[in-house]
């Protein structure tokens, strides 16, 4: 299957969840045709450690740029490109990446459990930060970067090259297995929030895991770097962005369905997070 500019392709088991994987977090401009992206699930044995790969390739005309805006999931990221190799902590606000010229990147979205295993420290120290991959003591980032670039360099759009690059990343991560019991718990907590749109309050989340709020706070700050209120709010904003792509959706109805007191509260929350009002964001998809 060929990948068209400004579009995304999912492979592996993640293909059945294409809209969720691609659009809930990625505030894509539907008129931007300068990039393409492939996505792939990780090998089954790494399922508790990582979620999926994304591999963007771009060709932005001279004098232009392409800004990628993402409401990131509550997980750390690994990104190797032709110009840098980084480990990213969780981004609390809106993530911006500027694409210029020609380039590519191999990115891996981890599970919530992974950040602490990779850094050996509470992940709150990495919130809104990144470090060079070579500084991590848990893997050989320099060697991994060299291998990924050697695979991708000749033709970053080649599916075989991408598969080799993904295999190198997975091989580097397998020594971190197995995921610890606390890591499996935080994976379960985050999954519960992300798959339960009716869950709107921290006390409800605590009840589902028979956990007092202070204990939940400590767990999440250690393993993802942010607290339960942020986690629930981020899921609501991602869901809002997804629903706003539907031309028939009404703002008042979306606000009510997502648990906002009124449309004005929803508008303020969405604009603060994305820089756009819900109406401005929805307008980008009318006739796109």
C-alpha positions as CSV (number, residue, x, y, z in Angstrom):
1,X,0.0,0.0,0.0
2,X,1.4,3.4,-0.9
3,X,1.2,6.3,1.5
4,X,-0.1,9.6,0.2
5,X,1.1,13.0,1.4
6,X,-0.6,14.4,4.5
7,X,-2.0,11.0,5.3
8,X,-1.3,8.2,7.7
9,X,-1.2,4.4,7.3
10,X,-1.5,1.9,10.1
11,X,0.0,-1.6,9.9
12,X,-0.2,-4.6,12.2
13,X,-2.9,-4.9,14.8
14,X,-3.2,-1.2,15.3
15,X,-4.8,-0.9,11.9
16,X,-8.2,-1.6,13.4
17,X,-7.9,1.6,15.5
18,X,-6.7,3.9,12.8
19,X,-8.9,6.9,13.7
20,X,-8.0,6.7,17.4
21,X,-4.3,6.2,16.7
22,X,-3.9,8.9,14.2
23,X,-6.4,11.7,14.9
24,X,-7.3,11.9,18.6
25,X,-3.9,13.3,19.6
26,X,-2.6,14.6,16.3
27,X,-4.2,18.0,15.6
28,X,-3.6,17.6,12.0
29,X,-4.2,20.4,9.4
30,X,-6.1,18.5,6.7
31,X,-4.8,21.0,4.0
32,X,-1.1,20.2,4.8
33,X,0.1,17.8,2.1
34,X,3.9,18.0,2.8
35,X,4.2,14.9,5.0
36,X,3.1,11.3,5.2
37,X,3.2,8.9,8.2
38,X,3.3,5.1,8.7
39,X,2.3,3.5,11.9
40,X,2.9,0.0,13.2
41,X,2.3,-2.1,16.3
42,X,5.1,-3.4,18.4
43,X,5.9,-7.1,18.6
44,X,3.6,-8.9,21.0
45,X,6.3,-9.6,23.6
46,X,6.9,-5.9,24.0
47,X,3.2,-5.0,24.5
48,X,3.6,-4.1,28.2
49,X,6.5,-1.8,27.4
50,X,5.5,0.0,24.2
51,X,2.4,0.9,22.2
52,X,3.3,1.6,18.6
53,X,5.7,3.1,16.1
54,X,5.1,6.1,14.0
55,X,7.4,6.9,11.0
56,X,6.9,10.3,9.4
57,X,8.6,11.3,6.1
58,X,8.3,14.9,4.9
59,X,9.3,17.1,2.0
60,X,8.4,20.7,2.7
61,X,9.0,23.1,-0.2
62,X,11.7,25.8,0.3
63,X,10.4,28.8,2.1
64,X,7.6,26.9,3.8
65,X,7.3,24.9,7.1
66,X,4.8,22.5,8.5
67,X,4.0,22.7,12.2
68,X,2.8,19.4,13.8
69,X,0.6,20.0,16.9
70,X,0.0,17.0,19.2
71,X,-1.9,16.6,22.4
72,X,0.4,13.8,23.6
73,X,-0.7,10.7,25.3
74,X,0.6,10.2,28.9
75,X,3.7,8.3,27.9
76,X,7.3,8.9,27.0
77,X,8.6,8.8,23.5
78,X,11.8,7.7,21.7
79,X,12.6,9.5,18.4
80,X,15.5,8.9,16.1
81,X,15.8,11.1,13.0
82,X,18.5,11.9,10.5
83,X,19.4,14.9,12.6
84,X,18.8,13.9,16.3
85,X,18.0,11.1,18.7
86,X,16.0,11.8,21.8
87,X,14.1,10.4,24.7
88,X,11.1,12.6,25.6
89,X,9.2,12.8,28.8
90,X,5.4,13.4,28.9
91,X,4.4,16.8,27.5
92,X,1.9,18.5,29.7
93,X,0.7,21.0,27.2
94,X,0.6,21.1,23.4
95,X,3.6,19.6,21.6
96,X,4.9,21.5,18.6
97,X,7.3,20.0,16.0
98,X,8.4,22.1,13.0
99,X,9.1,20.2,9.8
100,X,11.3,21.9,7.2
101,X,13.1,20.6,4.1
102,X,13.3,16.9,3.6
103,X,13.5,14.4,6.5
104,X,12.3,11.4,8.4
105,X,12.0,10.1,11.9
106,X,11.4,6.7,13.6
107,X,9.3,7.3,16.7
108,X,8.2,4.9,19.4
109,X,5.3,5.6,21.8
110,X,6.0,3.7,25.1
111,X,3.5,2.4,27.6
112,X,3.2,4.4,30.8
113,X,5.4,1.8,32.6
114,X,8.4,2.3,30.4
115,X,9.6,5.8,31.4
116,X,10.8,4.8,34.8
117,X,12.5,1.6,33.5
118,X,14.4,3.6,30.9
119,X,15.5,6.5,33.2
120,X,15.7,4.8,36.6
121,X,14.2,7.9,38.1
122,X,10.7,9.3,38.8
123,X,9.4,10.3,35.4
124,X,8.2,13.7,36.8
125,X,11.8,14.8,36.4
126,X,11.3,14.4,32.6
127,X,8.0,16.3,32.3
128,X,8.2,18.7,29.3
129,X,11.9,17.7,28.8
130,X,13.9,15.6,26.5
131,X,17.4,14.2,26.7
132,X,19.8,12.9,24.0
133,X,19.3,9.1,23.6
134,X,23.0,8.6,24.2
135,X,22.6,9.8,27.9
136,X,20.4,6.9,28.9
137,X,22.2,4.3,30.9
138,X,19.7,1.5,30.2
139,X,20.5,1.2,26.5
140,X,23.2,2.0,24.0
141,X,21.6,5.0,22.4
142,X,24.6,5.8,20.2
143,X,24.7,2.3,18.6
144,X,20.9,2.3,18.2
145,X,21.0,5.6,16.5
146,X,23.6,4.4,14.1
147,X,21.7,1.3,13.2
148,X,18.4,3.1,12.6
149,X,20.1,5.7,10.4
150,X,21.8,3.0,8.4
151,X,18.5,1.3,7.8
152,X,16.5,4.4,6.9
153,X,19.1,6.5,5.1
154,X,18.9,5.0,1.6
155,X,15.1,5.2,1.3
156,X,13.0,6.2,4.4
157,X,9.7,5.4,2.6
158,X,10.8,1.8,1.9
159,X,8.6,-0.6,4.1
160,X,11.5,-3.0,4.4
161,X,13.8,-0.3,5.6
162,X,11.2,0.8,8.2
163,X,10.8,-2.8,9.4
164,X,14.6,-3.2,9.9
165,X,14.7,0.1,11.8
166,X,11.8,-1.0,14.0
167,X,13.5,-4.3,14.7
168,X,16.7,-2.5,15.9
169,X,14.6,-0.4,18.3
170,X,12.8,-3.5,19.7
171,X,16.1,-5.4,20.1
172,X,17.5,-2.5,22.1
173,X,14.5,-2.5,24.5
174,X,14.1,-6.2,25.2
175,X,16.6,-6.3,28.0
176,X,14.2,-4.0,30.0
177,X,11.7,-6.8,30.2
178,X,9.8,-8.0,32.2
179,X,7.8,-5.0,33.2
180,X,7.5,-4.7,37.0
181,X,4.3,-5.1,39.0
182,X,4.0,-1.3,39.6
183,X,4.5,-0.7,35.9
184,X,1.7,-3.1,35.0
185,X,-0.5,-1.3,37.5
186,X,0.1,2.1,36.0
187,X,-0.5,0.7,32.5
188,X,-3.9,-0.5,33.8
189,X,-4.8,2.8,35.4
190,X,-4.0,4.8,32.2
191,X,-5.8,2.3,30.0
192,X,-8.9,2.6,32.3
193,X,-8.9,6.4,31.8
194,X,-8.3,6.2,28.1
195,X,-11.1,3.7,27.5
196,X,-13.8,5.0,29.9
197,X,-15.3,8.2,28.6
198,X,-17.8,8.2,31.4
199,X,-14.9,8.5,34.0
200,X,-14.8,12.2,34.9
201,X,-13.6,12.4,38.5
202,X,-10.5,11.3,40.3
203,X,-12.5,9.7,43.1
204,X,-14.1,7.4,40.5
205,X,-10.8,6.3,39.3
206,X,-9.6,5.6,42.8
207,X,-12.6,3.5,43.5
208,X,-12.0,1.4,40.5
209,X,-8.6,0.5,41.7
210,X,-9.4,0.5,45.4
211,X,-6.7,3.1,46.0
212,X,-6.7,6.3,48.0
213,X,-6.0,9.5,46.0
214,X,-2.6,10.1,47.7
215,X,-1.4,6.7,46.6
216,X,-2.7,7.2,43.1
217,X,-1.0,10.6,42.9
218,X,2.4,9.1,43.9
219,X,2.1,6.3,41.4
220,X,1.3,8.6,38.5
221,X,3.9,11.2,39.4
222,X,6.5,8.5,39.6
223,X,5.6,6.6,36.4
224,X,4.2,9.3,34.0
225,X,5.2,12.6,35.7
226,X,1.7,14.1,36.0
227,X,-1.4,13.6,38.2
228,X,-4.8,12.0,37.8
229,X,-6.7,15.2,37.1
230,X,-4.3,16.0,34.2
231,X,-4.8,12.4,32.9
232,X,-8.6,12.7,32.9
233,X,-8.5,16.2,31.4
234,X,-6.1,15.1,28.6
235,X,-8.3,12.2,27.6
236,X,-11.3,14.5,27.4
237,X,-9.5,17.0,25.2
238,X,-8.3,14.3,22.9
239,X,-11.8,13.0,22.6
240,X,-13.1,16.5,22.0
241,X,-10.6,17.0,19.1
242,X,-11.8,13.7,17.6
243,X,-15.5,14.6,17.8
244,X,-14.9,18.1,16.4
245,X,-13.8,16.5,13.1
246,X,-17.5,15.5,12.6
247,X,-19.2,18.2,10.6
248,X,-22.5,17.3,12.2
249,X,-21.3,17.6,15.8
250,X,-22.7,20.5,17.9
251,X,-20.4,22.2,20.4
252,X,-23.0,22.3,23.2
253,X,-23.7,18.5,22.7
254,X,-20.0,17.7,22.8
255,X,-19.4,19.8,25.9
256,X,-22.3,18.0,27.7
257,X,-21.2,14.5,26.6
258,X,-17.7,15.2,27.9
259,X,-18.9,16.4,31.3
260,X,-18.3,20.1,31.0
261,X,-20.5,22.4,33.0
262,X,-21.3,24.4,29.9
263,X,-20.1,25.3,26.4
264,X,-18.2,28.3,27.6
265,X,-16.1,26.1,30.0
266,X,-15.4,23.6,27.2
267,X,-14.3,26.4,24.9
268,X,-11.9,27.9,27.4
269,X,-10.4,24.5,28.2
270,X,-9.9,23.6,24.6
271,X,-8.5,27.0,23.5
272,X,-6.1,27.0,26.5
273,X,-4.8,23.5,25.5
274,X,-4.7,23.9,21.7
275,X,-4.6,27.6,20.9
276,X,-7.8,27.3,18.9
277,X,-11.5,27.5,19.9
278,X,-13.5,24.4,19.2
279,X,-15.3,26.2,16.4
280,X,-12.0,27.2,14.8
281,X,-10.6,23.7,15.0
282,X,-13.8,22.2,13.6
283,X,-13.8,24.6,10.7
284,X,-10.5,23.2,9.4
285,X,-12.2,20.0,8.5
286,X,-15.3,21.4,6.7
287,X,-14.8,20.6,3.1
288,X,-11.2,19.4,3.6
